[in-house]
Amino acid sequence: MIFTRFFSRRRQATATPDIAKPSSAAEGPRHLQAYRRLTNLEELRTLAQGDTNAEIREAAAARYRQLLCGQEAPPLDLELRKAEVVGLKDQSILAHVAAEAREAEIRMSAIEHLTDQAALADRALGDAATAVRAAAAKRLEDRAALERVARGIGKKDKHVYRLAHTRLRELAEREGRPARVRAQCQDLCAKLEALGRFENWSQDRALLDLLDRQWTEIAEETDQDGRDRYTGERARFLAAHEAHLQSQSSQVALAEAETSNHSAREALITALAPCLAISDEALLCERLQEIRSGWDTLGQPPSALAHRYQAALAAAESHQEALARERQSHLALSAWLAQAREALDHSRPIEHRRLTRLLSQVQDLPPPAGSDQELLVAVTDARAQLADRQNRQHRHAEQRLAQASDKVAELEAACVAGELKRAEPLFQSLQAAIDAATASGLPLA
């Protein structure tokens, strides 16, 4: 019975109290003590926000803040508390957590959702963690709070000091922006009104483009009167400028066209000179085709320009033909080199006719261009290797033929004696010597 009563009291002390219908006035304090022992953040938040009993709301709110700040040993799980802080909207609770939480991570989470400028300034000045002070300073937007931090931080945290002054400069820039925009609008409109006054049409038209670029930067920030004034003056100038252009005589227009045509032909003739330096045959062909097409579209040229053009074009076409010859030479030498390397890659003797043909072919091929020195070196080296292979094959074949006469007599003796086992390798050796001589082009008679 004693243990039954003991466990009964323990269950009553840890259970969530039902304050809706207290049995007596003496039970009130015991209920409040029970609320002060709750560890469920969601339940405490609900009680603090909506319970009808003021004492319970106060006790739940105090317990809620205590748990969020990690002020109970052992504290609640850090990630659980961070998740709770992220969902908070109550600025007073966020300010309390930002100031009182034991862990810098919790204080940082609270600051990221805190908008109370005074509380943020307190944290920027007073938090023990450098990162928390910087985070608080970054969220400051109020001039008074920024000035307070700038004055109070001193040499304690240079980063926060610079942040505060940077934000103050940005704030001053935003506050002074409307006045500067109005002044710039007036200035641009005044300059626009002066366009066309002295009939410097080309210069004024270029100036209008500059004014338009400057106007684009402030147009959305100006008032309606400013926009109407600028738009009206711009339309006035464009109309006057168009009238000026239309007033030009057809003779002037024709002269300009002739000048343009002449300049275009001069440019095409000039463009032929760099073609002589192009080493890419395809690129040169494309460039010459572009120049020819451009020249033909300009109509009948003056005789002097036509003569200069034909001379420059002939030089470029001659260079094009030289590139074609170089390409053919490169292809032929590359093909020969591939055949030579394929023949040299094998250790077995190279057939005499093939060796002779390869060495003869390379003599007839045109030399490569100056830019193909690497190919020339490779061809020269391959030709030397082929000649050396030919000489070695000749010497080897001659040696084997010289030894063959003794083996013939030995083969005859073995055949007469009926020693076929001895005769077989002698016959094969003689056959190999004959094959080597044949492959090397030596006469067998």
Disulfide bonds with the S-S distance in Angstrom:
none
